[in-house]
């Protein structure tokens, strides 16, 4: 590998790592959102039971 190709290869590796980190973050946000919806629904059911 020539010296001119090393920076390009390093940039490609860094881009792959950055994109994989973004994918994990987006997946985590989706799970957090789902958990928030579930908790809100459970709280609403608890309030409904208490009101009856």
N, C-alpha and C positions, 0 to 999 in steps of 0.2 A: 504494500500500500504506500503510495507516495505521500509526502508531507501535505500536499494540497488536498488530499482526500480525507485526511484524519479529522480536520475540523467539521467537515460535512457529516462524517460518520458519527462524530460525537454529538452533533446537533440532532441527528436523527434518533440516536439513543435517548437523549434528553427529552425529545418530543414524545417518544413512545411512553416513557415513564410519566410525563406530565399528563398525557391523555388517559393513561390507566388510573392515575390518581383522581382525575375528574370523574371517571366512570364510577369509582368507588364512592365518591362524595355524593353523586346524584342518586346512586342506589341507596345510600344511607338516608338521604333526605326523604326519599320515597317511603322507606320503612318508618321513619320518624313521623311523617304525615299520617300514615296508616294507623300508627299507635295512638296519635292524637285524636283521630276520628273515633277509634274504638273507645278510648277513655271518655270522650265527650258523650258518646251514645250510652255508655254504662252509667255515667253520672245522670244523664237525663232519665234513664229508667229508674234509678234510685230515687230521684226527686218525684217521679210519677207515683212510685209505690208509697212514698211517704205522704203524698197528698191524698191518697185514697184511704 
